[in-house]
Amino acid sequence: MKLLFAIKGLVVAGGGAERVFVDVVNELANRGHEVSVATFDPPDQPFFYTLDQRIPVHSLANSQPAQPTRASEIPGIMALSRKLVGRLAPDAVIAFMHSTFVPVGLGLIGDRTPFIASEHTDGVHYEGRRVQRLLRDAIFARSAAITIPSEASRQAQPERWRAKMHALPNAIDFERLSQDAASRQPEKLILSVGRLMAEKDYPTLIRAFAQVADEFPEWQLRIAGDGHLRPAIEAEIAHSGYADRITLPGYVRDIPAEYRRAAIFAIPSLYESFGLVTAEALATGCPAVGFADCIGTAQLIENEVNGLLVEPGEDRVSALADALRRLMAEAHLREQLGAAGPASVEHYSLHSIADRWEEMLTQVCQGENK
């Protein structure tokens, strides 16, 4: 198949969706498909994740990396999207995330090329964002198919979209990560990985760690990632009184090395469509702890099997602190839960997920999507 994949940006260190985007397009290219990529990044800038050299890259804008797309840029993106599709004549266009599928999809209204919107944002994001929701719905209505990271997320979507939605989980490099499980030498370290954004709720994790820190003076907390809330998170750490034991290393390229070091993986998110970093941590044999009311967390952590699922109750901080305390105190429990991790996420391997992408794309390109 001849495929055009679009995403807002790949220049700066990205999150789970950007990593999945690169993994999927690389794997499809390896399978012999003719894949092209379009971004809003300035031309000729190196990407954070390694894209297969065989894949041509096209620029739809000259946006500043990691900054919101300006309204003044939208007409140009729409026009260039339509021009690029006319020139490449792909069998399908796949746009990742609403920041991309909205302007690209608007530009392709009236074009007969099958369009696929790949949604990676939990529906909670659109609450209170009426304009974003209306634009998303307009693109969903004209899409041949919609991908979403989990069946649970699909069921949480408005019923009118579910028939054309395909649950395609984020893929992990299971073979590499599971090999790391045998060589783990964990330190007394709690790890969390993700962008410093409100929905990740890192203040709750920092406060929970502060509640148990005096009981476990040898333990550290490390939050790998960056984002616009870094100053606020730094202030939270300073206020906790444990700035010497809580670190913010920023974006880290060798994330598997971080998983190998960690004795516990903590994911305090309020919402996730799919917890890619949680799946990766489990694949390396690191027990995970997170909240049961987060869809993307609850589909990965099996309580008392590969980690602990926390019922938030009225006090999220204390509830998380209690779970951390239990894992920090019981080495045998950490070993037991960690040992079950790899098998619990094996079905998210890149090979398996790429098979499902191929199946969906074939259906769409042949006009069989229902």
C-alpha positions in Angstrom: 0.0 0.0 0.0 1.0 3.6 -0.6 0.5 5.4 2.7 0.9 9.0 3.9 1.2 9.4 7.7 1.0 12.9 9.3 1.9 14.1 12.8 2.4 17.6 14.2 6.0 17.2 15.2 8.9 14.8 15.6 11.8 17.3 16.2 11.6 17.7 20.0 11.5 14.9 22.4 8.0 13.4 22.1 5.6 11.4 24.1 4.0 8.0 23.6 2.1 8.9 20.4 5.2 10.2 18.7 7.2 7.1 19.5 4.3 4.8 18.4 4.0 6.8 15.2 7.7 6.3 14.3 7.6 2.6 15.3 4.5 1.9 13.2 5.7 3.7 10.1 9.2 2.1 10.3 7.6 -1.4 10.7 5.2 -0.8 7.7 8.2 0.4 5.6 10.1 -2.8 6.6 7.1 -4.8 5.4 7.4 -3.3 1.9 4.8 -0.6 2.0 5.5 2.7 0.4 5.3 5.1 3.4 5.7 8.8 3.4 5.6 11.1 6.5 4.4 14.7 6.8 5.0 17.0 9.8 4.5 20.6 10.8 8.2 20.8 11.7 10.6 23.2 9.9 12.3 21.3 7.0 15.6 19.5 7.5 15.6 19.4 11.3 16.6 16.1 12.9 13.9 14.0 14.6 14.1 12.9 18.2 13.2 9.3 17.3 15.0 7.6 14.4 12.9 7.4 11.2 13.8 4.8 8.6 16.0 6.5 6.0 13.8 5.1 3.2 10.8 7.2 4.3 10.6 10.6 2.6 9.6 13.5 4.9 7.4 16.4 3.8 6.8 19.7 5.7 3.3 21.1 5.9 4.3 24.1 8.0 7.2 25.9 9.6 5.9 25.6 13.2 8.0 26.2 16.2 8.7 22.8 17.9 6.7 22.0 21.0 4.5 25.1 20.5 0.8 25.2 19.7 0.0 25.6 16.1 -1.0 29.2 15.4 -4.4 29.9 13.9 -2.6 31.9 11.1 -0.8 28.7 10.1 -4.0 26.6 9.6 -4.9 27.8 6.1 -1.4 27.0 4.9 -1.4 23.6 6.4 -4.8 22.8 4.8 -3.6 23.9 1.4 -0.3 22.1 1.6 -2.0 18.9 2.8 -4.3 18.9 -0.2 -1.5 19.7 -2.6 0.7 16.9 -1.1 -2.0 14.3 -1.3 -2.7 15.3 -4.9 1.0 14.9 -5.8 1.6 11.6 -3.9 -1.8 10.0 -4.6 -1.6 7.7 -1.6 -4.0 4.8 -1.0 -4.8 6.3 2.5 -3.9 9.3 4.7 -3.4 8.6 8.4 -3.1 11.6 10.8 -2.0 11.2 14.4 -3.7 13.2 17.2 -6.3 15.9 17.0 -3.6 18.6 16.6 -2.9 17.0 13.2 -6.0 15.3 12.0 -8.1 18.4 12.4 -6.2 20.8 10.1 -5.1 18.0 7.7 -8.6 16.6 7.6 -10.1 20.0 7.0 -7.7 20.5 4.1 -8.8 17.2 2.5 -12.6 17.8 2.6 -13.8 16.8 -0.8 -10.8 14.7 -1.6 -11.7 11.0 -2.1 -8.5 9.6 -0.6 -9.5 7.5 2.5 -8.7 9.5 5.6 -8.0 7.9 9.0 -8.0 9.9 12.2 -5.7 8.4 14.8 -7.0 9.6 18.2 -4.5 9.4 21.1 -6.3 11.7 23.6 -8.8 10.4 26.2 -12.3 11.8 25.9 -11.9 13.6 29.2 -9.6 16.1 27.4 -12.5 17.5 25.4 -14.6 18.2 28.5 -15.0 22.0 28.6 -13.3 22.4 25.2 -16.4 22.8 23.0 -14.6 24.1 19.9 -12.0 21.3 20.0 -14.8 18.7 20.4 -16.8 20.1 17.5 -13.8 20.1 15.2 -12.9 16.6 16.2 -16.5 15.4 15.5 -16.4 17.1 12.1 -13.3 15.1 11.2 -14.6 11.9 12.7 -17.7 12.3 10.5 -15.7 12.4 7.3 -13.1 9.8 8.3 -13.1 6.3 6.7 -11.8 5.0 10.0 -10.7 6.1 13.4 -8.0 4.4 15.5 -8.0 4.6 19.3 -5.5 3.0 21.7 -7.8 0.6 23.6 -11.2 -1.1 23.5 -12.0 0.5 26.9 -11.3 4.0 25.3 -13.5 3.0 22.3 -16.4 2.0 24.6 -16.1 5.4 26.3 -16.5 7.3 23.1 -19.9 8.5 21.8 -21.8 5.6 20.3 -22.1 7.2 16.9 -18.4 6.9 16.3 -17.8 3.3 17.6 -18.7 1.5 14.4 -15.8 3.0 12.5 -13.3 2.9 15.4 -10.5 0.4 15.6 -8.8 -0.3 18.9 -5.1 -0.4 18.0 -3.0 -0.3 21.2 0.3 1.4 21.3 3.1 -1.0 20.4 6.1 -1.8 22.5 9.5 -3.3 21.6 8.6 -6.3 23.6 11.6 -8.5 22.5 14.1 -5.9 23.6 12.4 -4.9 26.8 11.6 -8.4 28.0 15.3 -9.3 27.6 16.0 -6.6 30.1 13.9 -8.3 32.7 16.4 -11.0 33.3 19.3 -8.5 33.9 17.4 -6.1 36.2 19.4 -4.8 39.1 16.9 -2.4 40.7 17.8 0.3 43.0 15.6 1.7 45.7 14.1 4.0 43.2 10.5 4.9 42.2 10.3 5.9 38.6 7.7 7.8 36.6 8.0 8.7 32.9 5.9 11.3 31.0 5.4 14.8 29.9 5.1 17.4 32.7 1.4 18.1 32.0 -1.6 18.6 34.2 -3.3 15.2 33.4 -0.2 13.3 34.5 -0.8 14.7 38.1 2.8 14.6 39.3 2.0 16.8 42.3 0.0 13.8 43.7 3.0 11.5 43.3 5.4 14.0 44.9 3.1 14.5 47.9 2.6 10.7 48.2 6.4 10.2 48.2 6.7 12.9 50.8 4.3 11.1 53.1 6.5 7.9 53.1 9.9 9.4 52.6 10.9 9.5 56.3 10.0 5.8 56.7 12.2 4.8 53.8 15.3 7.2 53.9 17.2 5.2 51.2 14.5 5.6 48.5 14.5 8.1 45.7 11.9 9.4 43.3 12.8 10.1 39.6 10.4 11.7 37.1 11.8 11.5 33.6 10.2 13.9 31.1 9.7 17.6 30.4 7.0 20.0 29.6 5.5 23.4 30.2 4.6 22.6 33.9 8.3 22.0 34.8 8.5 25.3 36.9 5.4 24.3 38.8 6.7 20.7 39.4 10.0 22.1 40.6 8.2 24.3 43.0 6.2 21.3 44.3 9.4 19.4 44.8 11.0 22.3 46.7 7.9 22.6 48.9 7.9 18.9 49.7 11.2 19.2 51.6 12.8 16.3 49.7 14.4 18.1 46.9 17.6 16.1 47.5 15.7 12.9 46.9 13.4 13.8 44.0 15.0 14.4 40.5 13.8 15.7 37.2 16.3 14.6 34.6 14.2 15.9 31.7 13.8 13.9 28.5 15.9 10.7 28.6 16.8 8.9 25.4 17.7 5.5 27.0 14.3 4.9 28.8 14.9 1.1 29.0 17.9 1.8 31.2 15.6 3.8 33.5 13.2 0.9 33.8 16.1 -1.5 34.7 17.1 0.8 37.5 13.7 1.2 39.0 12.2 -1.0 41.8 8.8 0.5 41.3 7.1 2.3 38.4 4.5 4.9 39.4 1.9 6.3 37.1 -0.3 8.9 38.9 -2.2 10.0 35.8 -5.8 11.3 36.0 -6.4 10.0 32.5 -4.5 8.1 29.8 -5.9 6.6 26.6 -3.1 3.9 26.8 -0.2 3.9 29.2 2.7 3.2 26.8 5.4 3.8 29.5 3.4 1.6 31.9 3.4 -1.3 29.4 7.1 -0.8 28.8 7.9 -0.9 32.5 5.9 -4.0 32.9 7.7 -5.6 30.0 11.0 -5.1 31.8 9.7 -6.7 34.9 9.1 -3.6 36.9 6.0 -3.7 39.1 3.7 -0.8 38.5 1.3 1.2 40.7 -1.4 3.6 39.5 -5.0 4.6 39.9 -8.0 2.4 39.1 -10.1 5.3 37.7 -7.6 5.9 34.8 -8.7 3.8 31.8 -5.2 3.6 30.3 -3.7 2.5 33.6 -6.4 0.0 34.6 -6.2 -1.9 31.4 -2.5 -2.6 32.0 -2.1 -3.1 35.7 -3.7 -6.2 37.1 -4.2 -5.6 40.8 -2.0 -8.0 42.9 -0.8 -9.7 39.7 1.7 -7.3 38.0 1.2 -4.3 40.2 -1.1 -2.4 42.5 -4.3 -0.6 41.3 -5.2 2.2 43.8 -8.8 3.2 44.5 -8.5 6.9 44.8 -11.3 7.5 47.3 -11.5 11.0 48.8 -7.7 11.4 49.2 -5.7 10.4 46.2 -2.4 11.4 47.8 -2.8 9.1 50.9 -4.2 6.3 48.8 -1.1 6.3 46.5 1.2 6.7 49.5 -0.3 3.6 51.1 0.4 1.6 47.9 3.9 2.9 47.6 4.6 2.1 51.3 3.5 -1.5 50.8 5.7 -2.0 47.7 8.7 -0.2 49.3 8.4 -2.3 52.4 8.0 -5.7 50.8 10.8 -6.8 48.5 9.3 -10.2 47.9 6.0 -8.6 46.7 8.0 -6.4 44.2 9.7 -9.5 42.9 6.5 -11.4 42.6 4.6 -8.7 40.8 7.6 -7.8 38.6 8.0 -11.4 37.5 4.4 -11.4 36.1 4.9 -8.2 34.1 6.4 -9.4 30.8 3.8 -12.0 30.1 1.0 -9.5 30.8 2.0 -7.2 28.0 3.4 -9.6 25.4 0.4 -9.1 23.1 1.4 -5.4 22.7 4.6 -6.4 20.8 5.3 -4.2 17.7 4.9 -7.3 15.4 1.4 -8.0 16.7 0.2 -4.4 16.6 1.7 -3.9 13.1 -0.3 -6.9 11.9 -3.5 -5.2 13.2 -2.5 -1.9 11.5 -2.0 -3.7 8.2 -5.4 -5.5 8.5 -7.2 -2.2 9.2 -5.4 -0.3 6.4 -6.2 -3.1 4.0 -9.9 -2.9 4.9 -10.0 0.8 4.5 -8.0 0.9 1.2 -10.3 -1.8 -0.2 -13.4 0.0 1.0 -14.4 -2.7 3.4 -14.3 -0.7 6.6 -17.6 -0.9 8.5 
